[in-house]
Amino acid sequence: MSFIVPAHDEARLLGATLDALNAAADALGLEREVLVVDDASTDATGDLARMHGARVLRVEHRHIAATRNAGAGATSHPWLVFVDADTLVDAPVLRAAMAALAAGAAGGGAGVAFIGAMAPHERVLVALVKRAFRQTGIAPGCFIFCTRSAFEAAGGFDETWFAGEDVAISRALARQGRFVILRESVRTSERKLRTFGARDHLHLLWRFALRGRRILRDRDALALWYDKRRD
């Protein structure tokens, strides 16, 4: 199995992500390659990845779809797992993903639980978003698995999108075969909620209401994904 971890300035959280991946794979006796795609980092992301046993591919995209595609192209296993650098995957999730692929699924994703504490209104919002993703068959971008053949037939991640690429690849993979949202969940950082306030989120929603999906093709309009983090 090929694990592809896109990373931009992720030295603080990447080690835990790689440790969790390796522990899950070891628990299942799984042969794997772990590739960190170091996208224009200015910190020690690449060095830390190597310290944790990962191979590193350096790119200068600052574009999540292009970075994931570069990782897929630099790996060789027929099964792909894309994991964000702030996301923890355990053995039950990985076992369920493998079982889905072995049963003929083209790909899928998992539920998401946030690692840190959240305010009550944030918990409500997150629960609504999680339910919407599950009901629509969309895999959150922090954890997506698929066969290489389905990924290539789908054309990979759509590089015209700077965000929302998880929605696009979920729909593209679903056209290649069964797309599964696992009952199991991964755990991911809640930092977008912590480091960007309600004003930032409301501003993004307002701009989305005005411009629609066109905003997702404009990196400069997507501060929550591409601005320097405040933590």
C-alpha positions in Angstrom: 0.0 0.0 0.0 1.3 3.5 -0.8 0.7 6.2 1.8 0.9 9.7 0.3 1.2 12.6 2.8 1.2 16.1 1.4 2.9 18.5 3.7 3.7 22.3 3.8 5.4 23.5 6.9 4.2 20.5 8.9 7.2 19.8 11.2 5.1 20.2 14.3 2.4 17.6 13.5 3.9 15.3 10.9 5.8 13.1 13.2 2.7 11.9 15.0 1.0 11.3 11.7 3.8 9.1 10.4 4.1 7.3 13.7 0.4 6.5 13.6 0.6 5.2 10.0 3.5 3.0 10.7 2.0 1.6 13.9 -1.3 0.8 12.1 0.6 -0.8 9.2 2.8 -2.8 11.6 -0.3 -4.0 13.5 -1.7 -5.4 10.3 1.5 -6.8 9.0 1.2 -4.5 6.0 4.0 -3.9 3.5 3.9 -0.2 2.5 5.7 2.7 1.1 5.3 6.1 2.9 5.9 9.2 0.8 5.8 12.7 2.2 5.4 15.2 -0.6 7.1 18.3 0.9 5.4 21.2 -0.9 7.6 24.3 -0.6 8.1 24.0 3.2 10.3 26.5 4.9 10.7 24.5 8.1 12.2 21.0 8.8 9.3 19.1 7.3 11.5 17.1 5.0 14.1 16.2 7.6 11.5 15.2 10.1 9.8 13.0 7.6 13.1 11.1 6.9 13.7 10.7 10.6 10.4 8.9 10.8 11.2 6.5 8.0 9.4 8.2 5.1 10.7 8.9 1.6 10.5 12.6 0.7 9.5 14.1 -2.6 10.2 17.9 -2.8 7.8 20.0 -5.0 7.0 23.7 -5.2 3.3 23.7 -6.1 1.5 25.2 -3.1 -1.5 23.5 -4.6 -3.0 20.5 -2.7 -4.4 18.7 -5.8 -1.1 19.0 -7.7 0.9 17.9 -4.6 -1.3 14.8 -4.1 -1.0 13.9 -7.8 2.8 14.2 -7.7 2.8 11.8 -4.8 0.7 9.3 -6.6 3.0 9.5 -9.6 6.0 8.8 -7.5 4.7 5.7 -5.8 4.1 2.2 -7.2 1.6 0.2 -5.1 -1.8 -0.6 -6.7 -3.6 0.7 -3.6 -3.3 4.4 -2.7 -4.0 6.1 0.6 -3.9 9.9 0.8 -3.5 11.2 4.4 -3.1 14.8 5.5 -0.1 15.7 7.6 -2.3 16.5 10.7 -4.4 13.3 10.6 -4.0 10.1 12.7 -5.0 6.8 11.1 -5.3 3.7 13.3 -5.4 0.0 12.5 -9.2 -0.4 12.5 -9.6 2.3 9.9 -6.8 0.9 7.8 -8.2 -2.6 8.1 -11.6 -1.4 7.0 -10.2 0.5 4.0 -8.2 -2.6 2.9 -11.3 -4.8 3.2 -13.3 -2.4 1.1 -10.7 -2.4 -1.7 -10.3 -6.1 -1.5 -14.1 -6.4 -1.9 -13.9 -4.5 -5.2 -14.5 -0.8 -4.1 -12.9 1.8 -6.3 -12.2 3.9 -3.3 -13.6 5.7 -0.3 -13.0 7.7 2.8 -13.8 7.7 6.5 -15.6 9.6 9.2 -13.6 12.4 10.9 -13.2 13.2 14.6 -11.3 16.3 15.7 -8.4 15.9 18.1 -8.7 19.1 20.1 -11.5 20.7 22.2 -14.2 22.6 20.4 -16.9 25.1 21.5 -20.5 23.9 21.5 -21.4 25.8 18.3 -18.4 24.3 16.6 -19.4 20.8 17.5 -22.8 21.4 16.1 -21.4 22.7 12.8 -18.9 19.9 12.5 -21.6 17.3 13.2 -23.8 18.8 10.4 -20.9 18.8 8.0 -20.0 15.2 8.8 -23.5 14.1 8.2 -23.7 16.0 4.9 -20.5 14.4 3.7 -21.7 10.9 4.6 -25.1 11.3 3.0 -23.7 12.7 -0.2 -20.9 10.0 -0.4 -18.1 12.6 -0.2 -14.8 11.6 1.5 -13.1 14.4 3.5 -9.8 15.2 2.0 -7.8 14.3 5.1 -8.2 10.5 4.3 -9.0 9.1 0.9 -8.2 5.6 -0.3 -8.5 4.1 -3.8 -7.1 1.7 -6.3 -4.5 3.1 -8.6 -6.4 2.0 -11.6 -9.5 3.9 -10.5 -7.4 6.9 -9.6 -5.8 7.0 -13.1 -9.1 6.4 -14.8 -10.6 9.3 -12.9 -7.8 11.5 -14.0 -6.4 12.0 -10.5 -7.2 15.1 -8.4 -8.6 17.9 -10.5 -5.8 20.6 -10.6 -8.2 23.3 -11.6 -9.4 23.3 -7.9 -7.4 24.8 -5.1 -10.0 23.5 -2.6 -12.9 21.2 -2.9 -10.7 18.7 -4.7 -11.9 16.1 -2.2 -15.4 16.5 -3.5 -14.3 16.3 -7.1 -12.2 13.1 -6.6 -15.0 11.4 -4.6 -17.4 11.9 -7.5 -14.8 11.0 -10.1 -13.9 7.7 -8.3 -17.6 6.9 -7.7 -18.0 6.9 -11.5 -15.3 4.2 -11.7 -17.0 1.9 -9.2 -18.3 1.6 -5.6 -17.2 4.4 -3.3 -17.4 3.7 0.4 -17.5 5.9 3.4 -16.3 3.8 6.3 -18.1 3.7 9.7 -14.6 4.0 11.3 -13.1 7.5 11.8 -9.7 9.1 11.5 -8.7 11.8 13.9 -7.6 15.2 12.5 -6.5 18.5 13.9 -9.1 21.1 14.6 -6.6 23.9 13.8 -8.8 25.6 11.1 -11.4 26.2 13.8 -8.8 27.4 16.3 -6.5 29.5 14.2 -9.1 31.1 11.9 -12.0 32.7 13.8 -15.7 33.0 13.1 -15.1 36.2 11.1 -12.8 34.3 8.8 -15.2 31.5 8.2 -18.2 33.9 7.7 -16.2 35.9 5.3 -15.4 32.8 3.3 -19.1 31.8 3.3 -20.1 35.2 2.1 -17.6 35.2 -0.8 -18.7 31.7 -1.7 -22.3 32.9 -1.8 -21.3 35.7 -4.1 -18.9 33.8 -6.4 -20.1 30.2 -6.0 -17.7 27.4 -6.8 -15.5 29.8 -8.8 -13.9 30.8 -5.5 -12.4 27.3 -5.2 -10.3 28.0 -8.3 -8.7 31.1 -6.8 -5.9 30.3 -4.4 -5.8 34.0 -3.2 -9.4 33.7 -2.0 -8.7 30.6 0.1 -6.9 31.9 3.2 -8.1 29.0 5.4 -6.1 26.6 3.2 -3.2 28.7 1.9 -2.4 31.6 4.3 0.3 31.2 6.9 -1.1 29.4 9.9 -1.6 31.5 13.1 -0.7 28.8 15.5 
